[in-house]
Amino acid sequence: MTDRRVHLSRAEPEAYRALDEFSRTVGRIARDNGIEDRLKELLLLHVSQLNGCAFCVRVHVERALAAGSDADEIGQLAVWRESEVFGDRERAALELAESFTFIHREGVSDEVYDRVGAVLTEREYTAVSWLSVSINAFNRVAIAGRYPVRPRSSSTT
């Protein structure tokens, strides 16, 4: 196993800039379609957790906190189905984001589509879908490149 990996964003910056611009466009669409920044960041964080992308988890924890989430919400995110911390709209968005993340299993099943569609508007559904597509792409870039996540403090005890 090698510690050196091709850093896709440096190797092909034009492609990375296009992905970044896509992500910014999706973020604007999400806002315009009624997905507030707090929920957007919780979704991006959760998908990053599911994919095992440490780099993106760090980025989106910071952004979720800045957008108004607290430690309890972030801690409960991994167990949202068992937790009462999240409301129906948030739970629907999390379920849809999970379906997109694990799309290879069964796509977005009719059951999920109907359940989520009963809670989210079409515009919200569209926004969550595109957010999911975007973060899944970023997760793959960071995971494949093994983007490092080092301790914040260099001091040891």
N, C-alpha and C positions, 0 to 999 in steps of 0.2 A: 504494500500500500504506500502510496506516495503522499507527501505533505504538500507538494506543489500541484496546483490545479490551474487549468486555464480559467482566467477571470473573464467571463463573457462580456461584462460591461466594459472592460478595458480592451479586449481583443476585437470587439465589434461595437464601438461606441455608437455608431449610427443606429444599430438595431436596439441597443439599450435605450437611447434617447427616444426612439419611437415607442418602446414599451412604457417608458416613463410618461410620455405625452398621452398615451392611451390611458394610463392610470389617472392622470390629472383630468382628462375628459370624463372618465367614468365617475370620478369624484364630484365633478360639477353636475353631471347628470343625476347622481344620487341626491345631492342637495336639492336640485330643482324638482326631483320627484318625491321629495318629502322624507328622505333619510337624513336625519341630523348627524352631525359629526360623531357624537358619542356612540350611537348605534353603529355607524360605519366602522369606527375603530374597533368596537367589540367584535364585529363580524370578521374584520381583517385579522385580528388577534386570534380568534378561535380557529379560523381556517389555518393560520400559520401553526398553531398548536397541533392541529390534526395532522398536518403534513410533517411535523417535526422540524420546522425551520426556526432554529434558535435565533438567527440573525433577525428575521422578520418579527419574531415574538418580542424581542427587545425593542425594536422600533415601535411596534404597535402598542405595547404596554405604556411606553412614554406618551404616545399620542392619545391613547385612551384616557390616561390621567389628565392630560392637558385639555381634553374635550369634556371633562366632567365626571368620568367614571371614578370609582373609589376602589380601594383594595379589596373590599368585600365582593363587589361585582366581578372584578378580575379573578379573584380566587374561586368564585362560584361558576365561572364560565365553563370550566371543564365538566361540570356536573349540572348543567343548566336544566336537564330533564327532571332531576330530582330536587331541584331548588325552587323556592318560591320567590327568589330575588327578581326574576324577570317576568314582565307582563306578556300577554298574549301576542302582541305585535313583535316584541323582541324574540320570543320563542319561535314564532313562525319564520322570522328572518334567519335565525340560527339553524332551524331545520332545513330551510332551503339552501343555505350556504353549505351545510353538510352534504346535501344531495349532490350539489355541484362538485364538491371536493371528492366524493366517492362515486362519481358519475359512471365509472367503469363497472360498478356492481349491478345497477338496475336503472341507470338514468335517473330522471326525476319521475318517480312512480306516479301513477294516477292518484293514489292515496295522498301522497305528499302534495302534489299539485292542487288537489281539491281542498285539503286541510289548510295549506298556506294561502290559497286563493280566497278562502272564506274570511281571512283576516287582513291580508295585505291588499291594497289596491293594485290594479294592473301596473301603474307607474312605479309603485314601491317594489312589486315583484320584479319588474324589469331592472330596476336599480340594484337590488340585491343580487340578481343573476349576474349582471355585468361586474359588480364588485367582486363576486366570487371568481369569475373568469380571470380578472386582473390579478388578484392576490395569488391564485393558484399558479399563474405564470411566473410571478416574482419569486414565489417559494421555490419553484423548480430551478430558477437561475441561481439563487443563493445556496440551495442545498447542493446542487451539482458542483458549484465552485467552492464548497465548504467555507463560506464566508465566516470569519472568526467572530466569536463572542467571548471576549476576555473579561476577567473580573474588572469591576469598576475601580477598585482600590488596589494599588500595588503593595500595600502594607500587609504583612502577615502577622499572625499572633502566635 
